[in-house]
Each structure stands twice: as structure tokens, then as C-alpha cells.
Amino acid sequence: MNSTVWIITALLWFEGVNEPRFSEYNLKQFTGRGACLDHIFWSKAELVEELYSVHETDEEGNKISTWAFFCEGRKIELLNT
């Protein structure tokens, strides 16, 4: 049986880099897109602090210049228990 969970993903742009990168925030999952978007809205300061502490620079030392949060649905297979 399949189910969908929603997670927060951050799109990251670093100085001097031509392509964005993505970072998944897997500490919390949501059962619907609306709940995910509500969490982004009401917890933006916390999310930004956590994102910046992890992604201030990329592995080549490029500084982060901007980012955006969005929600992605992921299909998961539920095991029969």
C-alpha cells in the first residue's frame, strides 16, 4: 500500500554557482501540502536559522546568497503489519 508524505525542501543559490542546489528538511513530515505550507509560514525564522547554520557555505566555500522553501510530496510504501 502506498501513501504520500510531504516534506520541506529548500532551493539554495550560492555565490558564483550557476545551478541551484536542494536540501531536504527531513526532521518533520506532513500528511498534506497545506499543513506543510502552514509550517513554513509559521516557523520561517526557525527554518532560516537551521538552514543558515548548515548551509552558510557550500563544500567549495561559496557563500549562500538566497534560498526558497517549498513542499514536495513523496510516495512511500507502507508495510503490512
N, C-alpha and C positions, 0 to 999 in steps of 0.2 A: 504494500500500500504506500502511495506517495503522498507527501504533504509539502506545503510551501512555508518557509520561514523567511522573514525579512531581516536584512542586516544593513547597517550603516556602512557606506563606502565613502572614502574621501578621495577626491581627484586633486592631485598635488602638482603644482608647477614650481620648478626650481630655476634659479637664475642660470642662464647660459645653456639650458637644456631645451631641445626642440620639441620633445614629446612629453605629455603629462604622464604621471605615474599614479597608481591607485593603491590605496591602503584600506583593508577591511577592518572594521571595528567589530571584533567577534565577542566582546565581553557581554553583549546583550543581543538577544534575538527577539523578534516581534512576530505576532501572528497575522498582522495586516499592515499594509502600506501606510494607512492613516496613523496607526499607533507609532510607527517608525518616524514618520514626519513630525508628529507631535513631540516625540522625544528630542529630535534635532532642534526644534523650535525652543522648547522649554529648557534644554540642557546645553545650549550652544556654548556658553562660557566654559563649562567643564570639558566639552568635546574639544574646543580650541586649545585649551591648556594641555590636555593629553596629547593631541596631535602635535603641537609645537614641541613638547618635551621629547617626543620620539623622532620627529621629522624636521628639526630645525635646519639640518643639513642632510644632503644625501650621501651616499657612500663615496662620492668623489669630492665632497666638501662644498658643493654648491648650496647656497642658502635658499630656503623656501621663499618664494615671492608671493604666492597666493594659493588658495585652495577652495574647494566647494564640497559640501556634504550632500549625498543623495541616498536613497534607499533602493536596495536590489532584492528581488525575490529569488530564493534558491529552493530548488526541489530537493527534498530529502526522502529517502526510503525509510519507512517505519518498519521495524521488525515486529513480527507477531510474537507476543509473549503469552 
